[in-house]
Amino acid sequence: MGCAGSRDKVEESSKRVRKPKPWKHQEPLTRAQLTQMRDEFWDTAPHYGGRKGIHLSM
């Protein structure tokens, strides 16, 4: 037998985690445009506290 508060913890931990919706751009992008946007993101990341260096190649 558990304490009265333990039931709340079980219910809270059993909530489903939703998968985020895929990112979509308003207009279709070419591979070159996507690469340019990715490069711009990584070039500006250090200015906003991110680290440059994790690049995924296509």
N, C-alpha and C positions, 0 to 999 in steps of 0.2 A: 504494500500500500504506500503510495507516494503522498507528498504534500499537496495542498490545494493548488499551488502555483505551477506544479509540474505539468498539468494537463495543458495549460496555455503554451508552454514551451513546445510540447509535442505538436499541437495544432499549428504553431508558428513555423516549425521546421518542416512540416509536411506541405506547405504551400508550393505550388508549381512555379518553376522559374520559366519565364517565357523567352523564347528565342527572339532576338531582335530582328526587325524587318531588314531585308537587304538594302544596302545603300543604292539609290538610283539618282542619276543626274537628269535634269529636265530635258536635255537634248542628248541624242545618241553620241557617244564619243568614239573617236578613232583610237587605235592603240598608241599613236604618237601623242595625241592630246592627253591621254591618260598617263603616259610616261612623263610628259611635261608637268602635269599637275602633281604627280608623285615626287618629282625632283624639286619642285617649288616647295612642297610640304617639308621635305627633308632639309632643304636649305634654310628654311625659316624656323624649324623646330628648336634649335638651340636658343633662339631669341625668346622663346616662350617656356623654357625650362626643360625641353625635351633633349634627347641625345641623338646626334647624327651618327650613323654607322650601321643601322639595321636596314639593309636594302634587300628587297626580294626581287630577283630577276624573273623576267617573264619568259 
